Amino acid sequence: MKYNRHLFIKTFFDFSLSLIILLIIIPLLFICLFTIFISDGGNPFYISKRVGLRGKVFKIFKIRTMVINADKIGGTSTKNSDNRLLPIGKYIRKFKLDELVQLINVVNFTMSLVGPRPNTPLDVSYYSSEEKNLLKVKPGITDFSSIVFADEGIILDKYSDPDIAYNQLIRPWKSKLGLFYITKSDLFTDFSLIILTFLNIFNRKKALNLVSKLIENKGGSKDLVRLAKRLDPLVPSPPPGFKKIITNLNNNNNDKLTS
């Protein structure tokens, strides 16, 4: 009963706040969409498939920041120097404006404001049984990892294969943070993460310190608390449920991904 009450309040909170924000930012979204349209004449929306609650596939909305059919040209991970990025797209990504359109997904109940970030069906096919627990809740626009790894493009810039680098350096911690959120979620945590997501755009150091403090107060491990501060260089590690660091994403080599 307590869980159902929490879920109802969270859904009402998500829907109401998303609708209000959408109405407020319509002019800003229109400017972004129009700028993308005049840059190459293509559809300014990017709509793709993601895996949501209980493994159900849904369509996610974003402002397109890359060339048309970018997903057919390269991998799913994007570094800042990716030549698929439109010039204006880099700035839209920097301020996370491309993600704001996902408020539509919250209003149509396929996403929440806060929750583990949704992945593509291909990425989910690589999940361990432990990582599949991320699908027990609705995915969100933001979460702990969205703040901690807001510099994902900069991290991946150093590597020739951003997909492998993502799965070695970022995915392990993203999954751990997502699983931690699921066990500790409440309205206070959700509201805090929404505020910290905006703060992160203007004062990253302070946002990271506050995220670290929030994780600590919620009973997070010392490793998660330390990670959130981003003081240490990232090193390759296996995702939750895996014994080995991922070195190959080819489905024909799944025997190397021992879980």
N, C-alpha and C positions, 0 to 999 in steps of 0.2 A: 504493500500500500504506500509506504514511504517513497519507494522508487517511482511508482506511477505518479505520485504527487509532484515529485521533483521533475519528472519528464514533462508533465503538463505545464508547470511553471516555466521551464526552460524553453519549451516550444512557443508559449505565449510571449515570453521575453524576446526570443529570436524574431518572431514574426512582427511584433509591434515595433521594435527598435529598427529592424531592417526597412520596414515600410517608411518610417519617419526619415531615416537617413537617405533612402532612395529619393524621396520627394525633395529633400534639401539639396542633394548633389546632382540633380538632373542637368542643370546648366553646365556643370563641370564635365559630366560624362559626355554631353553633346559636343563640347569643344574638343575633347579627346577623340571621339569617334569621327568627327568631321575632319580633324587634322590627319588622322590615319587614312581616311577616304581620299583626300586630295593628294596625299603623298604618293599613292600608286593606283588609285581608282578601284581598289578591291574592297570586299566586304570588311568593314572595320571590326566586326565581331569575330571572335575565334570560338568555335563551338566544337567540343570534342568529348569523347567518352571517358568517363571515370567510374570507378567502382565505389559504391556507397554502402549504406547499412545492409547487413546480412548478404553482402556480395552482389547486390542489385546494381546493374549498370545504368547510369544516368548521363544526361548531357550537361556538361558544365559550360558556363558562359564566362568569357573574358574579353577584354579589349585586345585586339590583335596587335602584337608588337613586333612580329616577324614577317618575313616575306610570305606570300601565299604558298601553301603546300610545304611549309617549312618542315613539318613532321616527316615528309617523304624524302627530304634532302639529307637530314641528319638524325642524330639520336634524340632521346627524350630529355636529356640534361642540357642546360644552356649556360655557357660561360659568358662573361661580359664582352669578350672580344669575338663572340660568335658572329660570323659574317652573314647569318640569316636575320640578324636583328635590324630593324629599320632604324634610321638615325633618331627619329622622334621616339621610337619604341624604347630606347635606352633610358630616356628620361621618364617615360610613363612607368617603366619597371622600377626605377629608382625610388619613386614615391608611392609605389604599390597601387597606382591608379587602375592598372589593368585588372586587379583583383576585386575592385569595388563592384563590378557588374555582377559578381557572384551573389550579391544581395538578392538578385532575382531567384537564384537557387534556394536561398533561405526562405523567401516568400512562397515558393512552390513546394517547400517542405522536403527537398532532396538534400539540403545541407543545413548546418547550424552556423551560427556566428563563430562559435568556438568548438573545436574538435580536431582530431588528427587530419592532416591534409590528405585529400583524396588522390589516389594514384591511377594510372592507366591500367587497363586489363593486363597488358604485358608486364608491367611492373609488379602487379599483384600476383601474377603467375610465379614470380620468384620468391614469394613470401614463404617463410617457415610456418609451421603450425602455430607457433607462438605469435608471430606477426599477424596471423589471420584474426587474432583477437581484436585488432584495430578496426575490424569490420563490424564489431558488435555495437557501435554507436554511429550516429550520423557524422560524416566528415565535416570539417569546419573551414571557414575562411582564414582563421588564425588559430594558433595554439602556441605552446612553449617553443616548439622548434621554428615556427615562423619568425619569431623574434631572434632566437639564438643564431639561426642560420639565414638571417636576412641578407647576409653577404655571400650567399651561395655562389653567385656568378663570379665574384672575385676569387673565391676559394678555387673554383674549377678552372679559372684562367691559367693556372700554372701547369695544367696537365693536357697532354695531347689527346687522351681519351677521357672526356668528361663523364661518360656513363660509368666507366669502371671506377674513376675517382669518386664519383658520387656514392657508389655502392660500398666503397671501402672507407670513406672518411665521414660522409654525412648520413647516409641511410641508417647505419647502426645506432647512432645517437637519436636521429629523428624517431625511429621506431621505439626506442627506449623512452623517450619523452612522451610519445603518444600513448604508450601503454601506462605510463605513470599518470598521465592526465585522466585516463579512463577510471583509474582506481581512486582518484582524488577530486574528481570534478564536483563543483557546486556553483551556485550563482555568484558567490563572491569571487571565486577563481576565474569564472568566465568574464565578469565585469573587469577584474584586474587586468586580465590578458588583453581585453579590448583597449583599455586605456594605455597599457604598456606598448601595444602595437603602434599606436599613434605617437607616443613619446619616442619610440625607437627611431622614427624618421628624423627627429630633430636633435635628440640627445641619446645616442646609442649607448654610451658608457653607463649613463644613469639607468637606462632601461634594462641593460644586462645585469647590473647590480641588483635592481629590484626584482627581476625575474629569478635570479639566484636566491634572493631572500625568500621569495614566495615558495620556491621549490623546497627550501630548507624548512620553512614553517609548515609545509604540508607533509613533512616526513621523508623527503627525497634523500637518496643516498649521497654520500660525500662526493662520489664521482659526478653525479648529475649537478650538484650544487657548484662544483668546481668548473664543470664544462660550461654552465650557463654564463659564467663570467668571461669566457673565451680568452683566458690569459695564456693558455698553453697551446702549442701547435697541435693540429689534428694529426693523428697517426692511424694507419689502417687497422681495422678491427672487424671481427665478424658480427653480423646483425644478430639480434636475439633469436635463439633457436638454432644457430649455426655454430659449428665447431671450427670452421676454417674461414679465413678471409676470402672474399669473393675475388676471383681472378679471371673468370670467364662467364659471360652471360648467355652463351649459346645453349639453347634448350637441349642440344645433343650431348651436352657435357654436365648435365645436372648431377651426375655421380660425384662431381667435384664439390657440389654444394651440400655437404653432409650435414644433415640436421638431426 
